[in-house]
Amino acid sequence: QVRLVESGGGLVQAGGSLRLSCTASGRTFSSNRLAWFRQAPGKEREFVAAIDWNGVTTYYSDSVKGRFAISRDNAKNTVYLQMNSLKPEDTSIYYCAADIYHSSFAGRGPHNYDYWGQGTQVTVSS
C-alpha cells in the first residue's frame, strides 16, 4: 500500500517558521516530481511548490515565492517544505502529492498528481 504521510504542522505566530515533512512508503518516488498543495476552508486546493526528481528544478506559486523552500531527500523518500515569514493567509491544510505520470512539469493543477497524503494543519495567528 502506497502512503504519503505529512508532519510538522502546527500553530505559529505571524512572521514565524515551520518545516513540513512528507515521507512515502510502499514505493519509491525518487524519479518522480513531488509537490505541496494547500486548501483553506471553503476554497479550492491550490498549488504551493513542486520539485523535480533531481532536487534541482523547483516551482513556486507567486504567493509563497521567496518565503518557502521545497527540498527532497531521495534516500529517505521524503520531501520537505520550509516555510518562513508566515502570514495569517498561509493558514491551510497542507498536502504533499506525487506525479508519477509526467516527465516534465505539467502545471499546477491537482489533477496532475496521482498520490496524496492526508494533510497537516498549519495555522498562523496574527
Backbone bond lengths (Angstrom), bond angles and torsions (degrees), N, CA, C in turn:
res aa  C-N    CA-C-N  psi(-1)  N-CA   C-N-CA  omega(-1)  CA-C   N-CA-C  phi
1 Q - - - 1.458 - - 1.531 109.21 -
2 V 1.321 115.98 128.61 1.457 121.18 179.94 1.523 109.09 -86.35
3 R 1.321 115.84 130.21 1.456 120.89 178.62 1.516 110.16 -135.42
4 L 1.323 115.04 143.26 1.462 123.09 169.46 1.518 106.11 -119.38
5 V 1.318 116.39 125.32 1.458 120.32 -175.76 1.524 109.43 -124.21
6 E 1.343 114.81 117.31 1.461 120.71 178.69 1.530 110.38 -89.01
7 S 1.325 114.73 153.54 1.462 121.23 174.18 1.525 108.51 -153.78
8 G 1.326 115.41 167.23 1.459 120.80 175.25 1.513 114.90 102.59
9 G 1.326 117.51 -4.14 1.453 119.07 177.91 1.522 111.26 -70.77
10 G 1.332 115.20 171.19 1.455 119.43 179.04 1.506 111.46 164.54
11 L 1.334 114.21 -165.66 1.469 121.79 179.83 1.519 108.95 -104.29
12 V 1.322 116.26 130.84 1.460 121.23 -178.83 1.523 108.71 -142.91
13 Q 1.313 116.06 151.67 1.467 119.95 176.91 1.527 110.31 -79.34
14 A 1.312 115.60 155.07 1.463 120.54 176.19 1.524 109.95 -55.23
15 G 1.323 115.52 136.75 1.453 121.49 -177.00 1.513 113.84 93.04
16 G 1.328 116.07 -11.19 1.454 120.94 -179.10 1.516 112.98 -83.82
17 S 1.332 114.75 -173.92 1.462 121.33 -175.72 1.526 110.49 -132.76
18 L 1.312 114.79 153.18 1.459 122.89 171.55 1.520 108.04 -144.34
19 R 1.335 115.15 153.08 1.450 120.22 174.26 1.519 109.08 -123.69
20 L 1.309 116.01 117.74 1.456 121.41 177.60 1.523 109.94 -93.37
21 S 1.318 115.16 146.78 1.462 121.86 175.19 1.520 108.97 -126.38
22 C 1.309 115.68 150.90 1.464 121.18 175.30 1.519 107.30 -141.60
23 T 1.325 115.49 116.71 1.461 121.29 -177.86 1.516 110.28 -112.00
24 A 1.314 114.94 132.67 1.459 120.92 -179.10 1.522 110.77 -98.66
25 S 1.312 114.63 149.50 1.460 121.05 173.85 1.517 107.99 -140.97
26 G 1.299 116.10 158.20 1.456 120.53 178.65 1.514 113.87 95.17
27 R 1.313 117.83 -23.11 1.458 123.84 173.88 1.515 107.81 -166.37
28 T 1.322 115.47 162.29 1.452 120.19 177.09 1.527 110.03 -94.33
29 F 1.338 115.09 144.15 1.451 121.22 176.42 1.523 110.88 -115.42
30 S 1.321 116.97 23.98 1.460 120.94 -174.10 1.521 112.89 -65.09
31 S 1.319 118.96 -18.74 1.459 120.91 178.88 1.523 112.32 -109.05
32 N 1.323 116.47 13.93 1.460 121.36 -175.92 1.521 112.09 -120.03
33 R 1.317 114.41 157.40 1.460 121.39 175.08 1.526 109.39 -76.93
34 L 1.304 115.92 137.02 1.456 122.62 176.64 1.527 109.43 -118.93
35 A 1.306 115.81 151.88 1.463 119.02 -174.09 1.523 110.97 -147.71
36 W 1.329 113.90 164.25 1.454 122.89 170.70 1.524 108.49 -120.15
37 F 1.311 114.79 136.30 1.454 123.13 172.76 1.527 107.42 -124.51
38 R 1.312 115.61 167.74 1.461 119.97 173.62 1.517 110.03 -144.39
39 Q 1.310 114.49 156.17 1.461 120.12 -179.58 1.519 109.51 -145.34
40 A 1.319 115.30 120.19 1.457 121.95 176.21 1.529 108.88 -94.04
41 P 1.323 118.02 157.44 1.466 120.76 -179.81 1.521 112.12 -55.05
42 G 1.325 116.44 129.56 1.451 121.44 177.81 1.511 115.04 78.66
43 K 1.323 116.69 4.09 1.467 120.34 -178.92 1.521 110.45 -119.65
44 E 1.328 115.11 161.29 1.448 120.43 177.09 1.530 110.32 -75.41
45 R 1.317 114.89 156.69 1.450 120.13 176.11 1.526 108.52 -68.19
46 E 1.336 116.05 131.39 1.459 119.45 -176.32 1.523 111.49 -122.82
47 F 1.305 114.30 147.41 1.456 122.64 178.28 1.519 110.29 -68.16
48 V 1.331 115.86 138.74 1.459 121.50 176.11 1.527 110.52 -113.53
49 A 1.336 116.91 -55.88 1.457 120.87 -176.54 1.523 109.08 -161.94
50 A 1.337 115.35 156.17 1.462 121.21 175.29 1.514 108.86 -143.51
51 I 1.335 114.87 159.06 1.454 120.39 -179.29 1.518 108.70 -142.21
52 D 1.336 116.04 134.13 1.448 120.70 179.32 1.528 110.63 -73.03
53 W 1.339 115.51 169.83 1.452 121.42 -173.08 1.530 112.89 -58.34
54 N 1.347 116.47 -30.54 1.463 119.68 -174.69 1.530 112.98 -83.80
55 G 1.328 116.03 -5.72 1.456 119.36 179.65 1.512 114.31 76.31
56 V 1.307 117.67 4.88 1.465 121.63 -176.52 1.523 111.61 -99.02
57 T 1.317 116.92 -47.64 1.458 120.75 -176.57 1.519 109.94 -88.59
58 T 1.321 114.85 126.24 1.464 120.69 -179.25 1.524 110.23 -128.86
59 Y 1.320 114.32 160.46 1.456 121.92 -178.44 1.526 106.85 -138.22
60 Y 1.328 116.32 141.75 1.463 120.53 -178.50 1.520 110.60 -137.55
61 S 1.314 114.87 151.02 1.457 118.58 168.95 1.522 108.26 -75.31
62 D 1.313 116.02 155.51 1.463 120.29 -178.93 1.526 111.00 -62.36
63 S 1.318 116.73 -30.36 1.458 120.02 -175.26 1.529 113.63 -71.46
64 V 1.326 117.87 -18.67 1.464 120.10 -178.45 1.522 113.14 -118.22
65 K 1.312 117.43 -7.78 1.467 121.26 -177.39 1.526 110.04 -58.11
66 G 1.320 115.37 130.95 1.455 120.39 -179.29 1.513 113.92 90.22
67 R 1.337 117.28 -14.05 1.473 120.95 179.43 1.522 111.82 -113.67
68 F 1.324 117.02 -34.59 1.454 122.36 -178.30 1.518 109.85 -107.87
69 A 1.339 115.52 152.38 1.462 120.89 176.41 1.524 109.34 -138.63
70 I 1.328 116.04 127.40 1.457 121.46 178.05 1.529 108.31 -99.98
71 S 1.309 116.29 142.01 1.459 121.70 177.23 1.521 108.46 -149.48
72 R 1.322 116.25 170.42 1.461 119.29 -178.92 1.522 110.00 -148.10
73 D 1.312 114.81 156.10 1.457 123.33 173.59 1.522 106.74 -128.88
74 N 1.309 116.44 99.94 1.466 119.68 -175.20 1.531 111.88 -66.19
75 A 1.306 116.94 -29.72 1.465 119.51 178.36 1.527 111.14 -64.16
76 K 1.329 116.20 -28.72 1.459 121.35 -179.93 1.520 111.85 -101.69
77 N 1.336 117.18 -0.01 1.470 121.48 -178.50 1.529 110.78 53.65
78 T 1.326 114.50 43.49 1.461 121.16 -172.08 1.522 110.67 -131.72
79 V 1.329 115.47 141.57 1.456 122.66 173.02 1.521 108.01 -119.69
80 Y 1.334 115.43 145.56 1.459 121.28 -176.54 1.530 110.22 -122.42
81 L 1.327 114.78 157.08 1.460 121.00 171.63 1.523 107.31 -136.47
82 Q 1.323 115.77 107.24 1.452 121.57 175.01 1.515 108.21 -86.84
83 M 1.325 116.56 120.88 1.455 121.42 -176.36 1.523 109.00 -116.47
84 N 1.311 115.76 116.71 1.458 122.44 179.92 1.523 110.17 -116.48
85 S 1.317 115.67 164.32 1.471 121.32 178.60 1.526 111.19 48.59
86 L 1.310 115.32 48.03 1.464 119.86 -175.75 1.525 111.60 -64.87
87 K 1.326 114.03 146.38 1.462 122.50 -179.22 1.533 108.88 -120.80
88 P 1.318 118.17 156.29 1.475 119.58 176.71 1.523 112.64 -54.94
89 E 1.315 117.56 -33.14 1.469 119.99 179.86 1.525 113.74 -71.69
90 D 1.329 117.83 -6.45 1.467 121.30 173.43 1.529 111.77 -81.97
91 T 1.330 116.99 -6.63 1.463 120.81 179.94 1.523 110.02 -61.97
92 S 1.322 116.36 122.07 1.463 123.09 -176.57 1.518 109.33 -171.43
93 I 1.302 115.65 172.18 1.454 121.06 162.27 1.522 106.53 -89.21
94 Y 1.323 115.81 129.14 1.462 121.53 -178.24 1.528 109.34 -103.74
95 Y 1.331 115.39 131.24 1.455 122.79 -178.42 1.520 110.41 -120.23
96 C 1.331 116.63 140.57 1.452 118.95 168.71 1.519 108.46 -98.59
97 A 1.334 115.34 156.31 1.453 121.15 -175.77 1.517 110.03 -149.77
98 A 1.317 115.69 155.85 1.458 121.77 -179.74 1.530 109.81 -126.95
99 D 1.325 115.49 134.08 1.465 123.40 176.37 1.521 107.45 -105.26
100 I 1.327 116.48 109.78 1.466 119.04 -176.73 1.519 111.92 -103.07
101 Y 1.347 116.60 2.10 1.462 119.17 -172.27 1.527 113.12 -106.41
102 H 1.346 117.35 -40.74 1.458 120.29 -171.12 1.530 111.10 -92.86
103 S 1.332 115.54 131.76 1.464 119.43 177.91 1.528 111.01 -81.92
104 S 1.324 118.35 -26.98 1.459 120.95 175.39 1.526 108.65 -117.45
105 F 1.314 116.04 164.97 1.461 120.84 -175.86 1.522 109.61 -60.81
106 A 1.332 115.51 121.39 1.463 120.61 -172.80 1.520 112.79 -95.90
107 G 1.313 116.32 -1.30 1.452 118.36 -178.59 1.503 111.34 117.77
108 R 1.325 115.15 -179.21 1.460 121.13 -170.23 1.522 113.89 -100.37
109 G 1.306 117.04 8.91 1.453 119.03 -179.17 1.514 112.47 -78.60
110 P 1.327 116.28 138.80 1.464 119.47 177.50 1.531 113.14 -58.11
111 H 1.330 117.61 -24.84 1.459 120.39 -177.50 1.523 112.12 -67.57
112 N 1.335 117.72 -13.78 1.464 121.29 178.73 1.519 113.03 -81.25
113 Y 1.321 117.16 -2.81 1.458 121.36 -175.00 1.512 110.36 -116.05
114 D 1.327 114.58 143.30 1.459 120.58 -167.04 1.527 114.33 -106.90
115 Y 1.315 116.34 -29.69 1.457 120.63 179.80 1.521 108.77 -122.81
116 W 1.330 115.25 142.76 1.461 121.25 -176.53 1.524 110.90 -135.38
117 G 1.329 114.48 147.63 1.450 119.45 170.48 1.517 110.22 -85.98
118 Q 1.331 114.96 -179.11 1.460 120.09 -176.88 1.522 112.65 -88.98
119 G 1.320 116.85 -11.36 1.457 121.79 176.14 1.505 113.78 96.79
120 T 1.331 115.03 154.24 1.459 122.07 174.73 1.525 108.11 -136.59
121 Q 1.328 115.86 136.79 1.461 120.67 -174.83 1.520 110.91 -81.30
122 V 1.311 115.81 132.18 1.460 122.52 171.98 1.526 107.17 -120.26
123 T 1.324 116.15 123.88 1.456 121.55 179.08 1.521 108.74 -123.85
124 V 1.325 116.07 125.14 1.458 121.93 -179.76 1.526 108.20 -113.69
125 S 1.318 115.79 117.98 1.457 120.16 -179.22 1.524 110.67 -92.35
126 S 1.323 115.43 148.95 1.468 120.09 -178.09 1.519 111.24 -90.98
